[in-house]
């Protein structure tokens, strides 16, 4: 079974801000806990100005990762562990460790994006920029779908995370 993913909203290039137009589609496989897989038909969009290609990912997919965002956030929050009988080696312990390293490697970048946007777009004071408060930790504790929210915000605003 293949799920077709399409948005009704006009998409804009996160690099230059120009409208994106449909180019083609590609299949993306999403792995779930326990080794199950789902296939998605993902639209690829091309920027009319800078010519870059962008994939239109649903919230359940994480850029450059094969597992569902729910599984990744479950691992990062300690809900899914290597000792879980449900996971049955999918994802494996090494993959779980890599995800923890990925989040830690991007922690400062994420907080910087969140604080910068709060200051520039939402009108918060410079105290936010200088504070030692981790907005990532606040987001993680405030909602179960924190990873989906973070990724949508980050990538749609032209940001990116380094992948390990």
N, C-alpha and C positions, 0 to 999 in steps of 0.2 A: 504494500500500500504506500502510495506517495502522497504527501500533503503539499498542496500548492500554496505558496505564501505570496500575497500581494497586498499592498497598501493602497488605500483610496486617496491618501494625502499626496500633495505635490512634494517631491523630495528635492532637496537642495544639496549641492556639493559642500561637504564640511570643510574643504580646503579653500575654495574661492567664493562660495555662496551662490553660484549660478544654478539654474534648474538642471535636473538630471533627466535624461530620457532613457527609455527602455532599450537595451541592446540585445540581450538573450537571457537564457536561464541555465542553471546548472543544478545538479543533484548534490545535496549535502546530507550526510548521514549523521544522525544524532544518537549517541549511545546513552543508554539509561542504566541505572543501578541494576546489577544482576546480569549484565551482558545483552539485554534486549536492545534492538535498534529500531529507529524510525528514519524514514527517508523524507526529505523536504525538497521541493523544487523551488530554488531561490532565484529571484530575479537579479540580473546584473544590470546596473544602470551606468550610463556614461555621461560625464560632464560635457556640456556643449562649449564650455570655455577652456578649461585646462586639459580636457581629454582623459582624465583619470576615470578608472572603473571602480564602482562601489557595489557591494552586495547588500541587498535589502534583507537583513536578518531579523527574524522574530525575536522577542524577548527570551524565549526558551533556549536560544543558541548564544554561545559566547564566541567572539572573534578568536580565531586560531586555536580553538579547543573543540574536541569531538564530543565531550559529554554535555548533557543538559545543564543549564545554569542552576537548576534546582539541586542537582547532584553535587556540583562544584561548591555551591554555597553551603550545602549540608555538610560537606567535608570540612570546609573552612570554619564552620560554626561548631564542629565537633559532634554533630548529630550522626553523621556516617563515619565510622571508624574501620580500620582494618580487621577488627574483631567481629564486626557485624556478620551475622549469618546471611542476611538478605543480600549483601553485596557480592558474596561468593567470588571474590577476586576481581570483580568488575565494579569499580576501578581497583586496580592493584595498589598495594601499599606505596610503591615507588611513585606512582602517579599522584597519589594523595600528598606525598611529601613535596613533589614538584609544585602542586597548586599552592601549598603553604608558602613555599619559597617565592613563587610568582607574586602572591599578595604582598609579602614583606618587601620584595624588590620594588614594588610599585607604591608602597604606602606613602612616601613623601610626595610623589607625583600626584597621587589621588587627592591628598589633603591640599596640595598647592592648587590644583584645578578647582576644587570645591571652594576654597577661600577666595581665590581670584575672581571666580564668577559671582560669589556672594558680594564682593566689594564692587566689581564693575557693573554688574547687571541688576543686582537687587538693592544696591545703595547702602550696604552695611558699612560701618565706620572702619577706619584703619586698625582699630583694636582687634578686629577679627583676623586681620593679616598677621598681627604680632602675637596673637594668643597661642598658647601651647595646647589648646584643646584640639583633639583629633576629630574632625568632622566625619571621617570614615568610621570611627568607633561609634559616634552618635548615630550615624545612618544605620550601621549594623544592628544596633540595639533597638532602633525605633520601628523596624519593619522586617517581616520575614523575607520579602522579595528585594532585599537591599542590593544584591548583586545585579539584578535585572535593571533596577532604577539607576544604579551607578553607571553601568555600561551604556544605557540609552543616553544618559546625560553626557557622558564623556565623549563617546564616539560621534554623537550628533552635533556636538559643539566643535568638532575638529580635533579633539584630543585623541590620545592613544595611550596604551599601556605597553611596556616592553614585555615581550614574551620570552619565557625561559624554556 
